[in-house]
Amino acid sequence: MNGLVWFRNDLRITDNHSLYNACAHNERVIGIYCIDPRQFETTIYGFKKTEKYRATFLLETLTELQENLAEKNITLLVYYGYPEKILPAVCAEHQIVAIYSQKEWTTEELAVETDIKQVIPALKWKTTYDQFLFHPDDVPFESWEKLPEVFTEFRKLLEKKVRVRPTVFINAKPIANKIEEFTPIPTLEDLGFEAFEQPTKTAFPFKGGENQASNRIDEYFWETKKLSVYKKTRNGLLGKNYSSKLSAWLANGSISAKTIYWEVQQYEKKVVKNEDTYWLIFELIWRDYFKYISLKHGNKIFQLGGILQKEYNWNQTPKAFAQWTNGTTPEHFVNANMIELQKTGWMSNRGRQNVASYWAKEWEQDWRIGASYFESILIDYDVHSNYGNWIYNAGVGNDPRDRKFNIKRQAEMYDADGKFQKTWLTPELF
Ligand SMILES: Cc1cc2nc3c(=O)[nH]c(=O)nc-3n(C[C@H](O)[C@H](O)[C@H](O)COP(=O)(O)OP(=O)(O)OC[C@H]3O[C@@H](n4cnc5c(N)ncnc54)[C@H](O)[C@@H]3O)c2cc1C
């Protein structure tokens, strides 16, 4: 039997259940990834759906994935094109009987899957939830309707009732599993971008790929032992070690949340177990929470009224958008963060909360434009985390306190010496 692993946001070989299942049940296994041109189209707001930072990270990730799979004697075919056109052709050419992929539920991802199924209805499909820390089959809810809306309630319940599953690994296939065909990874130019250089002061000087994610764990956990102080430093703004910076690898699935969880357990055994080490798990539970909220509320997370279906008088002012994105608002702290984002594809969590609050609450601008801009430019864009956090910050989501950030006070608290603002607001430093 021949199985095809359709890689989506699970771009790894360690702890990848689609790959694991495909290897367990098929003599021949082939991998495929389609770089979907729709991801690079211009949005209704006039910017690209995916900008150069995440595009670069994706290409780096695919390069490593292809190499790592080759070491297991599995070929990864990479195409720039529509999955609903490419997959049926590849399945026919290689007599594929079953497709394995990560289970998705958001509209765009489902639409592609439905289109493929219409062309090749006879094929067997095996989809598996593989992006969670707490597996959806293990959580104690009869239906998603019963899922608590408030994070603390959600977290406490899951911490009490659910154990994180072990990770899975594959063995190498026999050499005969490899196929002749080789598809080179497209270049950034092939995707319509120009080559660029990151500013040296970027807080995210990292590359895409599963090995790179693992290197980052080595650095952040074992070499610098920064995990031991994570809770104290995580609101930082400058440098690479104030937080784990694992989000970009998590977002495209080049590392699993479970792998990080089990590594923290090792660290707690061998180095130290404290509130800081726990807090990284706590944040991974936030990540799960937004995925569950998205499972529960479906498309409401993309709608103007959010999950609360609340009505506000939102504005759509082009001048405001230009000021916000280019960092020319009256608030220096907002500007510094927005310039960092524009120049690097990265912004700290503290920064994200402030600029989102400023856009949606202070300026009362349509939060979906802000979220869409983040989707375009963030190196670590994840549909659930992005839209979940945006509705939360815009007052149409799960924040029980409906907070509005006092930007000046936030700048005083988190950038008291103004170093962060100076870093990004001094033009000659770019
Ligand atoms: C408006 C807004 C938009 C956001 N958009 C995204 C996004 O598209 N993709 C994304 O991964 N995160 C998003 N976040 C959450 C958060 O800002 C980033 O996950 C975090 O800054 C990444 O840095 P880190 O990996 O160093 O995080 P750490 O502080 O080291 O945390 C470890 C991991 O926990 C998870 N995490 C931490 N905070 C959150 C959070 N608030 N929500 C969900 N998961 C969290 C991330 O996976 C992160 O990698 C957004 C937050 C806001 C306020």
The ligand as an SDF file (V2000), in Angstrom:
LIG
                    3D

 53 58  0  0  0  0  0  0  0  0999 V2000
   -2.7860   40.7970   19.2680 C   0  0  0  0  0  0  0  0  0  0  0  0
   -1.9550   39.5440   19.4550 C   0  0  0  0  0  0  0  0  0  0  0  0
   -1.7140   38.7070   18.3680 C   0  0  0  0  0  0  0  0  0  0  0  0
   -0.9670   37.5370   18.5330 C   0  0  0  0  0  0  0  0  0  0  0  0
   -0.7280   36.7340   17.4460 N   0  0  0  0  0  0  0  0  0  0  0  0
   -0.0490   35.5750   17.6050 C   0  0  0  0  0  0  0  0  0  0  0  0
    0.1940   34.7050   16.5080 C   0  0  0  0  0  0  0  0  0  0  0  0
   -0.2490   34.9420   15.3820 O   0  0  0  0  0  0  0  0  0  0  0  0
    0.9310   33.5860   16.7320 N   0  0  0  0  0  0  0  0  0  0  0  0
    1.4040   33.2610   17.9610 C   0  0  0  0  0  0  0  0  0  0  0  0
    2.0610   32.2310   18.1210 O   0  0  0  0  0  0  0  0  0  0  0  0
    1.1510   34.0460   19.0210 N   0  0  0  0  0  0  0  0  0  0  0  0
    0.4650   35.1920   18.8860 C   0  0  0  0  0  0  0  0  0  0  0  0
    0.2540   35.9970   19.9680 N   0  0  0  0  0  0  0  0  0  0  0  0
    0.6330   35.5120   21.3080 C   0  0  0  0  0  0  0  0  0  0  0  0
    2.0250   35.9070   21.8140 C   0  0  0  0  0  0  0  0  0  0  0  0
    2.2430   37.2710   21.6550 O   0  0  0  0  0  0  0  0  0  0  0  0
    3.1380   35.1140   21.1380 C   0  0  0  0  0  0  0  0  0  0  0  0
    2.8370   33.7410   21.1560 O   0  0  0  0  0  0  0  0  0  0  0  0
    4.4640   35.3150   21.8640 C   0  0  0  0  0  0  0  0  0  0  0  0
    4.7940   36.6790   21.9150 O   0  0  0  0  0  0  0  0  0  0  0  0
    5.5390   34.5440   21.1550 C   0  0  0  0  0  0  0  0  0  0  0  0
    6.7870   34.7330   21.7730 O   0  0  0  0  0  0  0  0  0  0  0  0
    7.5320   33.5380   22.5030 P   0  0  0  0  0  0  0  0  0  0  0  0
    7.5150   32.3260   21.6480 O   0  0  0  0  0  0  0  0  0  0  0  0
    8.8370   34.0340   22.9300 O   0  0  0  0  0  0  0  0  0  0  0  0
    6.5550   33.3020   23.7130 O   0  0  0  0  0  0  0  0  0  0  0  0
    6.8160   32.7560   25.1860 P   0  0  0  0  0  0  0  0  0  0  0  0
    6.5020   33.8510   26.1110 O   0  0  0  0  0  0  0  0  0  0  0  0
    8.1380   32.1200   25.3090 O   0  0  0  0  0  0  0  0  0  0  0  0
    5.6680   31.6540   25.3410 O   0  0  0  0  0  0  0  0  0  0  0  0
    5.8500   30.2930   24.9410 C   0  0  0  0  0  0  0  0  0  0  0  0
    4.7890   29.9020   23.9480 C   0  0  0  0  0  0  0  0  0  0  0  0
    3.4860   30.0080   24.5390 O   0  0  0  0  0  0  0  0  0  0  0  0
    2.5390   30.4240   23.5730 C   0  0  0  0  0  0  0  0  0  0  0  0
    1.9390   31.7090   23.9750 N   0  0  0  0  0  0  0  0  0  0  0  0
    2.4680   32.6480   24.7720 C   0  0  0  0  0  0  0  0  0  0  0  0
    1.5920   33.6730   24.9430 N   0  0  0  0  0  0  0  0  0  0  0  0
    0.5000   33.3460   24.2150 C   0  0  0  0  0  0  0  0  0  0  0  0
   -0.7380   33.9850   23.9650 C   0  0  0  0  0  0  0  0  0  0  0  0
   -1.0630   35.1700   24.4870 N   0  0  0  0  0  0  0  0  0  0  0  0
   -1.6260   33.3720   23.1460 N   0  0  0  0  0  0  0  0  0  0  0  0
   -1.3520   32.1870   22.5920 C   0  0  0  0  0  0  0  0  0  0  0  0
   -0.1990   31.5310   22.8010 N   0  0  0  0  0  0  0  0  0  0  0  0
    0.7190   32.0970   23.5890 C   0  0  0  0  0  0  0  0  0  0  0  0
    3.3010   30.6060   22.2650 C   0  0  0  0  0  0  0  0  0  0  0  0
    3.1620   29.4430   21.4850 O   0  0  0  0  0  0  0  0  0  0  0  0
    4.7300   30.8020   22.7290 C   0  0  0  0  0  0  0  0  0  0  0  0
    5.6910   30.4190   21.7640 O   0  0  0  0  0  0  0  0  0  0  0  0
   -0.4760   37.1940   19.8210 C   0  0  0  0  0  0  0  0  0  0  0  0
   -0.7200   38.0410   20.8890 C   0  0  0  0  0  0  0  0  0  0  0  0
   -1.4340   39.2140   20.7130 C   0  0  0  0  0  0  0  0  0  0  0  0
   -1.6750   40.1070   21.9000 C   0  0  0  0  0  0  0  0  0  0  0  0
  1  2  1  0
  2  3  1  0
  2 52  2  0
  3  4  2  0
  4  5  1  0
  4 50  1  0
  5  6  2  0
  6  7  1  0
  6 13  1  0
  7  8  2  0
  7  9  1  0
  9 10  1  0
 10 11  2  0
 10 12  1  0
 12 13  2  0
 13 14  1  0
 14 15  1  0
 14 50  1  0
 15 16  1  0
 16 17  1  0
 16 18  1  0
 18 19  1  0
 18 20  1  0
 20 21  1  0
 20 22  1  0
 22 23  1  0
 23 24  1  0
 24 25  2  0
 24 26  1  0
 24 27  1  0
 27 28  1  0
 28 29  2  0
 28 30  1  0
 28 31  1  0
 31 32  1  0
 32 33  1  0
 33 34  1  0
 33 48  1  0
 34 35  1  0
 35 36  1  0
 35 46  1  0
 36 37  1  0
 36 45  1  0
 37 38  2  0
 38 39  1  0
 39 40  1  0
 39 45  2  0
 40 41  1  0
 40 42  2  0
 42 43  1  0
 43 44  2  0
 44 45  1  0
 46 47  1  0
 46 48  1  0
 48 49  1  0
 50 51  2  0
 51 52  1  0
 52 53  1  0
M  END
$$$$
